[in-house]
């Protein structure tokens, strides 16, 4: 799990374009309170993401062909019921969550794709 969270952080650097000045995202926030502007997440390169947003879970899916690997990690919890098969695809959705769910999300599950 820790390695997957670290890969999400690495993808965040590309999606957000930098490692500082990111809007704070609290996975346990119930959206009833105002988000504090200027609060940061991942502001220090040594920081780590400690958990996934509420309702999301990382699961191991066994492969039929075990020549290369026994299976793959998939992230479940998207409202569509579709999973994320890579950290890069999830980070697009995470960015949308962090930015307050404004506009259309660009992640594959939000667009009906796997």
N, C-alpha and C positions, 0 to 999 in steps of 0.2 A: 504494500500500500504506500509506504513512504517513497519508494522509487517512482511510483505513478504520480504522486503529488508533486515530486520534484520535476517530473517531465511536464506537468501542467504549468509550473512556474516558469520553466524555460520557454514554453510556448507563449506564455503571457508576455514575455519580453518582446517577442516578435509582433504579437497582435496589438499590444499597447504602444509599442515603439520605444519604450524606455523602461527603466526599472524604478523610477520614482514618480511621484505625483499621480498615484492611482486613487480613485475614489474608494473609500472604505466599503467593504461588503461584509456584513455579518450574516452568516448562514442561518442564524436563529432569529433574525429580525422578523417581526410579524407585520411589517410595513405600516404600523400605526404611528411611528415616531418619525420626525424629520431626520433626514440624513445630514450629518454635519459636513459642510463643504470644507475642503482643505484637509480632511483627514486622509491619511494615506495607507495603502496596503502594499506590501513588497517594497518598502522604501529602502531596505537594506539588503544587499545581495546575499547576506547570510541568513536572512529570514526564511522561514519555511511555511508552507501552507499546512496547517495542522489537521484540517478535516474538510470533507466535501460538504456542499450545501445540504441542508435538511432535505430528506427524501431521496437523495442520490446514494447509490451503493456500487462498489467496484466488485465485479464477479468474474470468475475464471470460466471460460467456455472451452471445453475440450474439443480438439481438432479430430476429424476423422483420419487425416493423414498426419501421423506423428513422426515423419521423417526428420523434419527440422525442429519442431517444438511440440510439446504435449498439448498446448492450448494457448489461448490469448486472453488478455484482460479486456473486459468491456464495462463501460460505465452505464448503469441503468438509473432511471428516475425521471427521464424526460416525460412531460405530460402526454405526449403522443403515444407513449409506449415503446417507441424506438430507442435503440441504444446508441451509445457513442463507441466506436471501435478504435478510437485514437484520442490522445490528449489534445491534439491539434483541433479536432472537430469539436471537442467539448469546450475549449477555450473561447471559441466564437460565441457559444451560448453563455459562458461565464461572464464574458465582457458585456453582453446584453443585460444580464442580471445585475452586474455591478453598476451599470449606467442607468439603473432604475426602470428597466423594461420599456424603454422609450423606443418607438418605431418598430420596424420589423427586425427580428433576429435573423442572422445570416447562417446559422448552423444547419447542417443537413436535416436533422429530425424536424426542425421548425418548418422546413420546406418539403416535408414528406419523403425525404430520402434517407437511406441508411448510411 
